[in-house]
Amino acid sequence: MVEMVFAGDIQRLEFDGAQPFVTMVRTQDGRLLKTQPGFHIPLDELRFKREEIERAASKFRDRETMKKLDGPSSELPNADGGADEKLPFSVYVQEGELIDFAALPHIVAKAMYPADSDLDQYAVTRLNLDGELLDAVQQRELIVRSRSGMGEIKWAVPRLLEGGVLLPIELRPYLRKRGIKLVLLPHGSGPKYWTIENAAGAIAQQEGMHDEARGSLLDAMMDAANADDMTVRDPHTCLPSRPKLVRQFYELVTHEDVNSWLGRNDAPYRWMSEELANPVPQGPVVVMVDGRAALPVRSIPYITGWGLAPDEIAKNLARKTDAFARMQHTVAFHLVGDTSVKMQPVEWDAFAVKLDAFAAELRARLPDAEPADQRGYAEWRQKAVGLLPAGVFVWFDEFERDHRTDFSVDTVSFTDERGGERALNLAPYMDADTLAVVLEDFETCHQRQGAASTQPPSDDLIEFRAWCDATLNASDWWALSDLQPSEAAMLLCQQDPHAAPEPEKTTTSETTPLDYRKLLRAFEDLAKSQPGPRALSDWHQHARAGKLKYHGWIDRYASAMDQHGDMESEKEADSREMQCTPSAASSRTSGPHGEGITTAQVAAIFDALPYSAENWPKRLSDTKWLKPAQVALGAAGGATSLWCPAKLAELIHGREKGPAKQKTLEALNRRFRSNPALAPWRDDWDEHYAMFNDADEAP
């Protein structure tokens, strides 16, 4: 009920029903003690002096009296902010943070006009606020305080007010009258900086920990922070600091600070940030531009269920709207080369005129009878989208934020509301021709997105096969003798059924949800008319015979598998020939019995020469210069491949230069002398070792 109980305290009493947060106390002998940053104490231990409570209560009664005199327009600050929920604008302030009076014109104007396209309106509002704020101070709508003693500045003189500050709680009524909601962000609760106790709570909620486990995690984090094993930050500067005693409710940490500590302690989980928790939106109309999700403007009518028609879109982006304006914080862009260029509001006038002219043409061509109106509306929906510019897009996050506000229950109501009228449908039903119109001039974006995520690093069929095995588990699916129609349709659309994809909402570099539906229908029909087990190769052949559209990866993979079959046959023949015909040690690549060592053995034997055991598997699957040492290619990107250790050591040694070359040679030689697992290849290695030493001794 009261803002403050101790005179001079610049922080409000934070209370969550159990543990008040106190920054100032008075001792029994009357001394006033200020604590920074403050501390939590049980509610039943709070004690106040009678005169201070009576003084606070008198202020509250005076405010009630002023409310009665001023009428219903005068409002008390609402602690929970419930009355602010319907306000169209917002200002975010950290709890306990003071607001500079000099910055207030910018804060208010920016809250009302945050977009770059609203710069003119912002500038006018910013200038008008200089005089308006001065009047508000004179009429005591605003209380400006001295930064040093927090006393009220009663002289409304610009020179004196410039250095003054405002308490957020006292600023709220002024902002509310102007349609601006004041949102107080709790101390250390993200999204970037967190107190240790809030961080522990967030991780516990993420991992589904019970209260005891959360307490244990908090204790471990506090021990790490006090032992300087986990970085903590000063709440004022957010810079790393080393306080004598870390407090769980005061010092701050980031996701990176905590995850670095979790990684050093081999924790099986990491603290996910908000960006990681919210995946990239998926859908046939979502395009990626410079790694950011975007929507073609032509897709907006379809994803909103025609809640935003093409003419409304053009007028809103032209900023020629009435009180029912929408998309006011959404800006459209087009690509010039690889650069996103913002479209100015005046550029939309031409498209608004085109759409108005088309509507006038329909009205003139068709009479006003009801059936004709329906024919005209049908033609309007079919052709109006194409009058919006091709290749123009809006950022998904900006549009989604505006749409959530524009179609909230507080903004618009429907007499007979049906499902989906307030939601965005990123996978609306569209025939192939309509989808082509929506994505016109966006093929490059789709190709760029596909090249980054769905294309293998090389045209070599062996590498392509390994890549598909690693990303799609292709070898596992190819080896199965019986696949379900849905599994086959997903795979032919380059989607791994093990990854639980949403094929009805996913567009790849070569296929759309419509292609998936056609494949699935054809495969289900075949399974019903001709029951029996079918492998992936059988479904592939059926799709080719029926001239169905599918992703081209399966064609290349089938070719790679055919080539692999031929190579295996040749290896078997060579193996039989080697068993009958002896060969020189230098010509062997795999030891006397034709086998090699596994990737895991390579990591164990050759660790730190010059790579660590952790990155050897990746090195063996990605590096072309090690291919000559590969005896047999395995699945999953080379994890099950076999390697000739003598050839591998020779390649590693040959890659070194200068003084390190001899040091590496000696280290590898010790490996072959001391490790029994390398004994079968010791003769091959000795030959290389002798050749190198002879070359060094030559004049």
Salt bridges, closest charged atoms under 4 A:
GLU3 OE2 - ARG63 NH1 2.80
ASP29 OD2 - ARG31 NE 3.31
GLU52 OE2 - ARG26 NE 3.19
GLU75 OE1 - ARG176 NH1 3.04
ASP84 OD2 - ARG172 NE 3.71
ASP84 OD1 - ARG176 NE 2.75
GLU85 OE1 - LYS181 NZ 3.93
GLU95 OE2 - ARG12 NH2 2.68
ASP100 OD1 - ARG147 NH2 2.25
ASP130 OD1 - ARG126 NH1 3.10
GLU132 OE2 - ARG178 NE 2.74
GLU141 OE1 - ARG178 NH2 3.95
GLU152 OE2 - ARG140 NH1 2.50
GLU170 OE2 - ARG145 NH2 2.66
GLU197 OE2 - HIS40 NE2 3.96
ASP228 OD2 - ARG242 NE 3.09
ASP229 OD1 - ARG264 NH2 3.47
GLU251 OE2 - ARG247 NH2 2.82
ASP257 OD2 - ARG233 NE 2.77
GLU312 OE1 - ARG326 NH1 3.86
ASP338 OD1 - ARG448 NH2 3.13
ASP349 OD1 - LYS320 NZ 3.59
ASP356 OD1 - LYS315 NZ 3.84
GLU361 OE2 - ARG365 NH2 3.95
GLU379 OE2 - ARG365 NH2 2.93
GLU379 OE2 - LYS383 NZ 3.18
ASP397 OD1 - ARG292 NH2 3.09
GLU398 OE2 - ARG292 NH2 3.84
GLU400 OE2 - ARG404 NH1 2.61
ASP402 OD1 - HIS329 ND1 3.26
GLU417 OE2 - ARG422 NE 2.79
GLU421 OE2 - ARG418 NH2 3.58
GLU440 OE1 - ARG298 NH1 2.81
GLU504 OE1 - ARG517 NH1 2.97
GLU510 OE2 - HIS551 NE2 3.85
ASP515 OD2 - LYS549 NZ 3.66
ASP555 OD1 - HIS540 NE2 2.63
GLU568 OE2 - HIS564 NE2 3.53
ASP607 OD1 - ARG671 NH2 3.97
ASP622 OD2 - LYS618 NZ 3.07
GLU650 OE2 - LYS647 NZ 3.90
ASP684 OD1 - ARG588 NH2 3.62
ASP686 OD1 - ARG673 NH2 2.50
